[in-house]
Amino acid sequence: VLVGVTTNEDLERLHPAVVRPGRCLARIEVGPLTRQESVAWLGTDEGVGREGNSLAELYALRRGIGPASVPKQDTGADAGLYL
């Protein structure tokens, strides 16, 4: 059985049992698109940042809304241990 796990959390902040060796077969990070890629995806350069955008930002631009904000995360010793 293979299970895909997606998160916006830095993997080092997740519980060690989740990311221990042998538990995850691959770590794939999807970064922001370049400005050129963002313009091509969106179909316009309106709202596209100088350095490009993340997919979340591009979807928000397409819908005419701002991207969702996330409250500041705790960085203490137990941060990420909520699983």
N, C-alpha and C positions, 0 to 999 in steps of 0.2 A: 504494500500500500504506500503510495506516495501522496504527500500532502503539501500543497503550496502555502507558504506563509508570506503575507505582505504586511509591511509596516512603514510608517514614516519615521519611526524611532531609530536612532543610531543603534546598531546591533550590540554595541558594548554596554548599552544601558538596559538591555533586556536581561531577564533572569538567566543565570548561567546554565541552568538545565535546558533552556530552550536552544541555546546556541553552542552547546558543548560539541567537541569534535565527534564526528560520526552522525550527529543529529541532522545537520543541514548539509545537503549535497553540493549546493552552490550558493554563492552570494552574488546577486546581480543588482547593481545600483543603476538607476536610471536618473541621470542628471538633467539639468535644463537644456532645452533646445537652443541652438545658436540663434542670433537675430535672423539670419537668412532662413533657417529651418522654421522659425516661429512665424515669419511673414508668409512663407509658403503654406504652412499648415492652416493659418488663420485666414489667408486670402487678402489681407490688408496689413499695412504697417502701423495702422492706428492703434495706439496703446501698447505696442511692442517695445520692450526695453532695449537699451543700447547693447546690453550683453545677452539679450534673448529672454526667454521665459520658460517657466515650468509648465507642464501640461495642465496642472490645476489653474494656473494663471490664465492660460490660453482658453480653457473651457469657460472660466469666469468672464473673460473678454467677449467670447462668442455669445454668452447669455446676457451680456450687458450688466453684469453685477461685479462687485469686488470679490476677490478670493476670500474664503473664510479665514478668520483669524484664530489662532490657537493661543490659549493662555500660556504664560511663562511656565515652563516645566520645572519641577523640583530637581535639583542637582545633588541632593544629599546622598548618603550612603545607601539608602533604600530606594533610590530613584530607579524606575524601570522594573521593580520587583512586584508589580501589580498583577502579574499573570497567575 
